[in-house]
Amino acid sequence: MTPIESLIYMLVFPGFLFLTSYAFFCQYLDRKLYARFQKRVGPPFIQPIADFIKLLAKEDIVPKAADNRMFSAAPIVGLAAVLTAFIFIPVLALHSVIPSFEGDLIVVLYLLTIPTLAIFLAGWTSGNPFGQVGAMRAIVQMISYEIPFFLALLAPALIVGSWSLGRILDYQLGGMWLVIFAPLAVIIAIVTLQGKLERLPFDIPDAETEIVGGPLTEYSGRRLALFRAMLDVEMVVGAALIVTLFFGGYDLIISFSDLPWYLPVLLNAVIFFVKVLFIVGILALIKAVVARYRIDQMVSLSYRWLIPLSVAQIVFIVVLKFGGWLI
Amino acid sequence: MARVTIPIGPQHPALKEPERFMVTVEGETIVDADVRIGHIHRGLEKLFEQRTYLQNIHITERICGICSFTHSTNFCQATEYILGVEPPRRGLYLRTLMNEFERIHSHLLWLGVAGHEMGFDTLLMWSWDDRERILDLFEDITGNRVTHAFNTIGGVRRDITDAQIQRILHTMDIMEERTKAYIQVGLNEQTILKRTQGVGILTTADAKRLCAVGPRLRASNVKYDVRKNDPYAAYGELPFEVITSDTLDVHGQLVVRALELLECVKMCRYMVQNLPAGEIRVKVPRKVPPGEAISRTEAPRGEDIHYLRSNGTDKPERLKVRAPTLANILNVAHTLKGANIADIPLIVAGIDPCMGCMDRVLILDRDKESCKVMSAEQLREYSIEWYRKEAYR
């Protein structure tokens, strides 16, 4: 890639500009579906962007008790991390432009951990008791969902024998989607993604009825807007990661080989983003049908069920692999 | 671990009305809890003394937005006791019918609030949608959705028609079906069970000692219901069971309320099918002879008591209201101890608190350990003094 192409890739498509608009659309879809499940009308299409702009225009307050620098840096660092994480996810079917290397899966997972840390720091340094309780909860929750999340995403890497997202995708393009070999891992990944995004049933850190706004209690104005955008983008990146690893990325069985070169690339990108919307729909459905867990129940669920199940999935794959049933 | 005192209220998203709970926590466990009431005192009891009996019917309805009908029933009953009049049977049946409608809508409302407190907003939206049907019935029969202006001293103000009876029966069929669905959800949904079972346990002995009332008392396995133990209006003639639960926790309250909904539906069907013919009210004099009376009703939230003293004029000398939340707030402070921070909203919401019903002015001086009731003039002086000091702080 030339520097100009890289810049466009990062800033326009599928990077910053496209990604944020798409994230707002996902937020709209999530809210609309959630509302329809609850017999409500739901927000209009433009609502997420209107909310964002409104928050940008609002007064921005830094409490006296807060650490000013940390308080301002947390949302920016969190948003930057999730935006960067998306760069590594192969969206375009052009092998020359996918910046894939051995180990980029680990980089994405690492970058996806940063938002939680940003939220923790935001709550901890805001000097608000609700913020501090929420920050503690966020960290406790993190050490319980990160392990099953990582183990679940280890399954595809183990099947393919590579830490590269590009190679995992290539494997699926040639053969079967990995969801067939690791259905349990998909379920665990989706459930723990809910925890990562702090959504029901794991919205314990910002449980509105218990600790007001949780870590973000003291945030207002554009910093809050950035945090909101961060959570939206994080949802997209998490869903995109699951699509890439388990549902064949932009693959859709049909071949577009007799079309001019740019059309298949475009169609594949559309397929990819539609698949991501399906994952977002599943996330909204989960949100609508459950009550909130308590923090101790969340930890026990994670250590008693999710981790053993994901280990069982790994063992199953290892047996398949060494039995020679898996190419 | 260090002890931290967290204020819950007066402004807190878990509380729909301002009330203050000071909880001391170690980590996530509550070691001590203190309740301060009095943030939304409205001076209603004083107002009763300056209005006539007929006007007071409408003020008593405004004590509470949810159990408005039970308060006006209570006031009318107390007045009828002093006057020595007995409303006609049809009037009593209609009064009872409205009371049971109110119980249905209040219990559905509680179900939604409890769902919201445990983060289950879908339950909130669905149960409040079903509650709309009852409010529509209220509007159909009385003309109003919340404050019905249906009760009067000596009976009720409006009759119902056969067409309305058909609509009531139709709505009751829907209610029964929906309630059964909620019972299914409440008994089987894992996240609800996890959040409610073993939370906010109040033992039978404690419930009796702390004078709990209503569903909270029955969830503590005490078979007590004013409708059964001291029947008023038409309750003596109706077939119904008093529901209790032996699990003592919030889930027990959920079960008690859900099963009571089915009993309400049963009662409403019986009432409209066996509605006696005849008058709906008797004429009563405007002035009430001197005397005093206590009236009790079973509000959706528990036992509601009105004490009325008359002095021969057309205005009461004193009306004392003991709303159910005032009796239940004591056991909240007790059950909060040992609970988890995450369970505070659910335990508080468990008694279905109505702070607006409850608050009275009573000045407690903790240093001198004295307590006194202040007059309006004293209160005014006190407030002027307070704000003068405030300016220099």
HADDOCK unambig.tbl for C-alpha pairs under 7 A between the chains (distance, minus, plus):
assign (segid A and resid 38 and name CA) (segid B and resid 122 and name CA) 5.20 0.50 0.50
assign (segid A and resid 38 and name CA) (segid B and resid 125 and name CA) 5.71 0.50 0.50
assign (segid A and resid 38 and name CA) (segid B and resid 126 and name CA) 6.44 0.50 0.50
assign (segid A and resid 39 and name CA) (segid B and resid 125 and name CA) 6.99 0.50 0.50
assign (segid A and resid 208 and name CA) (segid B and resid 13 and name CA) 6.83 0.50 0.50
assign (segid A and resid 209 and name CA) (segid B and resid 13 and name CA) 5.48 0.50 0.50
assign (segid A and resid 209 and name CA) (segid B and resid 14 and name CA) 4.38 0.50 0.50
assign (segid A and resid 209 and name CA) (segid B and resid 117 and name CA) 5.77 0.50 0.50
assign (segid A and resid 209 and name CA) (segid B and resid 345 and name CA) 6.56 0.50 0.50
assign (segid A and resid 210 and name CA) (segid B and resid 14 and name CA) 6.40 0.50 0.50
assign (segid A and resid 210 and name CA) (segid B and resid 342 and name CA) 5.87 0.50 0.50
assign (segid A and resid 210 and name CA) (segid B and resid 345 and name CA) 6.38 0.50 0.50
assign (segid A and resid 212 and name CA) (segid B and resid 13 and name CA) 6.13 0.50 0.50
assign (segid A and resid 288 and name CA) (segid B and resid 122 and name CA) 5.87 0.50 0.50
assign (segid A and resid 289 and name CA) (segid B and resid 122 and name CA) 6.84 0.50 0.50
assign (segid A and resid 290 and name CA) (segid B and resid 120 and name CA) 5.99 0.50 0.50
assign (segid A and resid 290 and name CA) (segid B and resid 191 and name CA) 6.11 0.50 0.50
assign (segid A and resid 291 and name CA) (segid B and resid 118 and name CA) 5.81 0.50 0.50
assign (segid A and resid 291 and name CA) (segid B and resid 119 and name CA) 5.02 0.50 0.50
assign (segid A and resid 291 and name CA) (segid B and resid 120 and name CA) 4.20 0.50 0.50
assign (segid A and resid 291 and name CA) (segid B and resid 191 and name CA) 5.25 0.50 0.50
assign (segid A and resid 291 and name CA) (segid B and resid 192 and name CA) 6.06 0.50 0.50
assign (segid A and resid 292 and name CA) (segid B and resid 118 and name CA) 5.65 0.50 0.50
assign (segid A and resid 292 and name CA) (segid B and resid 119 and name CA) 4.89 0.50 0.50
assign (segid A and resid 292 and name CA) (segid B and resid 120 and name CA) 6.66 0.50 0.50
assign (segid A and resid 292 and name CA) (segid B and resid 191 and name CA) 6.83 0.50 0.50
assign (segid A and resid 293 and name CA) (segid B and resid 191 and name CA) 6.57 0.50 0.50
assign (segid A and resid 293 and name CA) (segid B and resid 195 and name CA) 6.77 0.50 0.50
assign (segid A and resid 294 and name CA) (segid B and resid 342 and name CA) 6.42 0.50 0.50
